[in-house]
């Protein structure tokens, strides 16, 4: 019997870029709702397979940076110990409700995402997108 993915669970994650091994920033990562994952993929991927010339190759377009931003926006469920560079104080984690196809989803505020360097966004996006996969142990159960 397969075990489903728990979209309400968040697992702690520490970035490989975090220099403070004694007091690291912890991101709480959750799996994306399948409808939200589909929305993100549809917003960031296009495929053109037909043209007037039958010898033309298919064209694929993936907006990788936008995909990473959306994955982080909807996949990060909490952050502990993330310092604001201006105030030197921990950021207060906040989400905003975002409506997509008539359903509301909590999303990380743009103010918090603006504090993240691109390498961190890319790393967190990879972790978020892999959270939707069954591990070997989950597949066995």
Order of alpha helices (4+ residues) and beta strands (2+ residues): beta-beta-alpha-beta-beta-alpha-beta-beta-beta-alpha-alpha-alpha
